[in-house]
Amino acid sequence: MKFLKIASLTSDQLAAAVELDQLALGGLWTLDGYKRELDSPNSDLLVLENLGEEGLGAKGGGRGQEESEAQEQRLETGGWNSQPTSPESSTLPLLGIACLWAILEEAHITILAVHPGYQRQGLGQILLWALLQSAWKRGLEWATLEVRVSNQAAIALYQKFGFSEVGRRRRYYQDTGEDALILWHNGLQRPEFQQTLKIWQSQILDRLCQSGWSLPVTDESLYPTRKIP
């Protein structure tokens, strides 16, 4: 069994986040972009950490400066982009990344990505759950996002978690000219939504277990204290 941890991105993990962004999103955000998110009080930037089979690093609270410098060096020399890492041969520090912006009463989901070598294992589900949990904690009323019309796997994931299509942005993606669907989930502050989060959490933990992952329920990210500004 391999252990996972959901946590807020730290400055020591910036280089690893950019590496993952390049692999999973083609370089959507730069290093400076991630730094700005760290400094913004209206941004929740979460990462999914791979702690390995023994949960190594769980007590240390991060990879440390030496590993961060190694990540930066790989960025300069091509890193995972030039020689993709095999999931069977190594342990990656970051498997996923997710971000939302709190805008008035809205949670705008800007990033949700999983390392290509670790997809279809429930990791995207737990990241989306964590974002919705974060939006609920902040007291936000609804969540929204854009997704490529061709990304049927992502659309199915969002629909599974209660999102519905409310519009379309024509030629939204500059690289291909592809349209974006606008998806929406309201009712985040309804009394029943807290129970829905608990149900989803149980289902996702079961899915992770089937894929050989464990996210300990004692992790503070699963049972946070609610804070409404």
C-alpha positions in Angstrom: 0.0 0.0 0.0 1.3 3.4 -1.0 0.5 6.5 1.1 -0.9 9.9 -0.1 -1.2 13.3 1.5 -3.2 16.4 0.5 -1.6 19.6 1.5 -1.2 23.2 0.5 1.7 23.9 -1.9 4.8 25.2 -0.2 7.6 27.3 -1.6 9.9 24.3 -1.5 7.6 22.5 -3.9 7.3 25.3 -6.5 9.8 23.7 -8.9 8.1 20.3 -8.6 4.7 22.0 -9.3 6.0 23.5 -12.5 7.4 20.1 -13.6 4.0 18.5 -13.0 2.3 21.4 -14.8 4.5 20.8 -17.8 3.8 17.1 -17.9 0.1 17.2 -17.3 -1.0 20.6 -18.7 1.7 21.4 -21.2 3.1 24.3 -19.2 -0.1 26.2 -18.3 1.4 28.3 -15.5 5.0 29.5 -15.1 7.1 29.5 -11.9 6.1 33.1 -11.3 2.5 32.2 -11.7 2.6 29.6 -9.0 4.5 32.1 -6.8 1.7 34.6 -7.2 -0.9 31.9 -6.2 1.1 31.2 -3.0 0.9 34.9 -2.1 -2.8 35.3 -2.8 -5.2 35.0 0.1 -8.0 34.2 -2.4 -6.3 31.2 -3.8 -6.3 27.6 -2.5 -3.5 25.7 -4.2 -3.4 22.1 -3.2 -1.0 19.2 -4.1 -1.3 15.5 -3.8 2.0 14.1 -2.4 3.3 10.5 -2.9 4.7 9.4 0.5 5.7 6.0 -0.7 5.0 2.6 0.7 6.1 3.5 4.2 4.6 7.0 4.3 8.1 8.5 4.3 8.1 12.3 4.7 4.8 12.4 6.5 6.5 13.5 9.7 9.0 15.8 7.9 6.4 18.1 6.4 8.0 18.4 3.0 10.8 17.3 0.6 13.4 19.8 1.9 15.6 22.3 0.2 18.0 19.8 -1.4 15.2 18.1 -3.3 13.7 21.4 -4.3 17.1 22.5 -5.8 17.3 19.2 -7.6 13.8 19.8 -9.1 15.0 23.3 -10.3 18.0 21.7 -12.0 15.8 19.2 -13.8 13.7 22.1 -15.0 16.7 23.7 -16.6 17.9 20.5 -18.2 14.6 19.2 -19.5 13.7 17.0 -16.5 10.7 14.7 -16.9 9.8 16.3 -20.3 12.9 14.8 -21.9 12.9 11.5 -20.0 9.5 10.6 -18.6 9.6 8.9 -15.2 8.2 5.4 -15.1 5.6 4.9 -12.3 7.0 1.4 -11.6 10.6 2.6 -11.2 10.5 5.6 -8.9 8.5 7.5 -6.3 7.3 10.9 -7.4 6.9 13.7 -4.8 3.9 15.3 -6.4 1.2 13.3 -8.2 -1.5 16.0 -8.6 -2.2 19.7 -8.3 -5.4 21.6 -8.0 -6.3 25.3 -7.5 -9.4 27.5 -7.0 -9.9 31.2 -6.8 -12.4 32.6 -4.3 -14.2 35.4 -6.2 -17.0 37.0 -4.1 -19.3 33.9 -3.5 -17.8 31.8 -6.3 -15.1 29.1 -6.3 -13.5 29.3 -9.7 -11.5 26.1 -10.3 -8.5 27.0 -12.4 -6.4 23.8 -12.3 -7.0 20.2 -11.7 -4.2 17.9 -13.0 -2.8 14.4 -12.3 0.5 13.1 -13.4 -0.1 11.2 -16.7 1.4 8.0 -15.3 -1.0 7.9 -12.4 -4.3 8.7 -13.9 -7.5 6.6 -13.6 -6.6 5.6 -10.0 -9.0 8.0 -8.2 -6.4 10.7 -7.7 -8.4 13.3 -9.7 -11.4 12.5 -7.6 -9.8 13.2 -4.3 -8.3 16.5 -5.6 -11.7 17.6 -6.8 -13.3 16.6 -3.5 -10.6 18.6 -1.7 -11.4 21.7 -3.8 -15.1 21.5 -3.1 -14.3 20.9 0.6 -12.1 24.0 0.5 -14.9 26.0 -1.2 -17.4 24.9 1.5 -14.9 25.9 4.3 -14.7 29.4 2.8 -18.4 29.8 2.7 -18.6 30.0 -1.1 -22.0 29.4 -2.7 -21.1 27.8 -6.0 -18.2 26.4 -8.1 -17.5 26.9 -11.7 -14.8 26.0 -14.3 -14.0 25.7 -18.0 -13.1 22.4 -19.7 -12.3 21.4 -23.3 -15.3 20.0 -25.1 -13.1 17.1 -26.2 -12.0 16.2 -22.7 -14.7 13.6 -22.0 -12.9 12.0 -19.1 -12.8 15.3 -17.2 -16.4 16.2 -18.1 -17.5 12.8 -16.8 -15.6 13.4 -13.5 -17.1 16.8 -13.0 -20.6 15.5 -13.8 -20.1 12.7 -11.3 -19.5 15.4 -8.6 -22.6 17.4 -9.4 -21.4 19.8 -12.1 -23.7 20.7 -15.0 -23.2 22.5 -18.3 -24.4 26.1 -18.3 -22.7 27.6 -21.4 -19.8 27.5 -23.9 -16.9 29.8 -24.6 -16.2 29.8 -28.4 -12.5 29.1 -29.4 -11.5 29.6 -25.8 -8.2 27.5 -26.0 -5.7 29.4 -28.1 -3.5 26.4 -28.9 -6.2 24.5 -30.8 -9.1 27.0 -31.1 -11.2 24.5 -29.2 -14.4 25.6 -27.4 -14.7 25.4 -23.6 -17.7 24.1 -21.8 -18.7 26.2 -18.7 -19.6 23.9 -15.8 -21.4 24.9 -12.7 -22.2 23.5 -9.3 -24.4 25.5 -6.9 -25.7 24.8 -3.4 -22.4 24.4 -1.7 -23.8 26.0 1.5 -27.0 24.0 1.6 -27.2 21.8 4.8 -27.2 18.6 2.8 -23.9 19.4 1.0 -21.8 18.6 4.0 -23.3 15.2 4.1 -22.7 14.8 0.4 -19.0 15.6 1.0 -18.8 12.8 3.6 -20.4 10.3 1.2 -18.0 11.3 -1.6 -15.1 11.0 0.7 -16.0 7.5 1.7 -16.4 6.4 -1.9 -13.2 8.0 -3.0 -11.2 6.4 -0.2 -12.5 3.0 -1.3 -11.5 3.8 -4.9 -8.0 4.8 -3.9 -7.7 1.6 -1.9 -8.6 -0.5 -4.9 -5.7 1.2 -6.7 -3.3 0.5 -3.9 -3.3 3.9 -2.3 -4.1 5.0 1.2 -5.0 8.5 2.4 -5.0 8.3 6.2 -8.3 9.6 7.6 -6.3 11.2 10.4 -4.8 13.6 7.8 -5.9 17.1 8.8 -6.9 17.8 5.2 -9.8 15.4 5.5 -11.3 16.9 8.7 -10.4 20.6 8.7 -12.0 23.1 11.0 -14.4 25.2 9.0 -13.4 28.9 8.6 -15.7 31.4 7.0 -14.2 34.9 6.4 
